[in-house]
Amino acid sequence: MAMSVGSGGGGEVKVMATINTTPLVDVMLVLLIIFLITIPVITKTVNVTLPKAVNIPTQTKPENITIAVDKDGRIYWNDKAVPDRDALLAYLKEAAVRKPQPEVQIRADKETRYEAIGRVMYAIQRGGIVKVGFL
């Protein structure tokens, strides 16, 4: 007593290649209904007197200082040549006392020796600058 199940022809079964979007539409409809029901609940709340806020003026962001180092190790302060490391240190100490303290951004040529950049970073540290970035 054998029983045959399936298509009797033995031919290929065609696969359905389309996405059934009916469940997606059902979910979106349910979400839409939920939002439509909850919006009036949100707008009808207990009346309270809110405190008055006092706006505190914010500090303006200071100008960033750009220190550039070329491939020969020459140092530039905002595109102006710095004569020596002592002058750079003096510029940095003057900038460190500003309120708020500016950020120093270091920019270097790709052929600049790491030693030159390290000396600039050491001068920045000695000058008392806290915020340093690389461009």
N, C-alpha and C positions, 0 to 999 in steps of 0.2 A: 504494500500500500504506500506508494510514493505519491507525493504531492508536489506539483510544480508551482513555484512562486516566482513572480517577476514577469518580464515580458517574454513571451514565448518565441519571438522571432530571433533572438540572439543578436540583434543589431546593436549599434552603438547608442549609448545613452547621451542625449544632448544636455550639456551643462548650461545652466542659466547664467549669463555673463553680466547681467544688470544688477544694480544695487536696489534693494527694496527700500524705498524712502518713506513708506507709510509709518513705520515706528518713529522715525525722526520727526515727522510732521506731528504725530501724536504727542511726543514729548514737548515740542515747541509750543503746541497749543496749551498744554497743561501749565507750562511755565508762564505763558502770557496771562492765563486766567489767574494764577497765583499772584502775579504782579498787580493785576487790575484790582484784586480784592484787597491786597495789603496797602496800597497807596492811600486810600482814604483813612485807614487806621493810623498811619504815620502822621498825617496832617491834623488829626483830631487828638490832641494831647492836652495835658493839664497846663493851664496858663501859669507861667511863673515870670517873675521880674528878674531879668538877667542883670548882673553887675556891670557897671560901666568900666570899660577897659581904657587904660592910659597908654598911649603909644609912646614908647621910649625911642628917641632918635638913635638910629644905628650909626656905628662908626663907618666912615667911608673907607673903602679899601685903598691902601696906599699904592703908589706906583711900584711895580716890580722893578728890581734892578737886574740888568742883564750884564753879566761878565763874560766876555768872549775871549777865547784863547786861540791864537792862530797856530799854524803848524810849526812856526819857529819859536813858540813859547811866549810871544808878546801878548800882553794883557790889555783888554779894552773894557772900560767902564761905560756902559750905555753908548757904545760906538765911539768913544773918545779914548785915545791911547793913554795908558797909565805909565808914568816914567819909570817907577821901580816898585818893589814889593812894599816898601815903607809907605809910599803914597797910597797904595791899595789898602793897606791896613788902616790908614787914617780915614779914608773914604768909608770903610766898613764900620769903624767905630762911630763915625758921625751918623751913619744910617741906623746903627743899632739903638741909638737913644731916641729915635722918632717913635711917636705913639700914634697909631699902632705900627709895629715894626714891619718893614717891607720884606717881601720874599726875594731872595737872591736866586737868579736862574743862571746856570752855567751853560755856556754854549761853546763847543770846541770843534776844531777841524778834525776830520777823520784821521789825519796823519799826525796829530798832536801827540807828543809823548805823555804817558800817564804821569810821569814825574811832574810835569808842568801843571796838570790838573790837580794832582795831589797837593802841590804847594798852594794853589788857589784855595782849595778846600781847607787847608790848614789855616790860611789867613782868615777865611770866613769864620772858622771856629774861634780863633784868637780875637777877632773883632766883636764877637758876641752875637752874631746873627743866628737865629734859631731855625728859620725856615729856609731850606735850600732845595732847589729843584734842578733837573737837567733837561736841556732842550735838545 
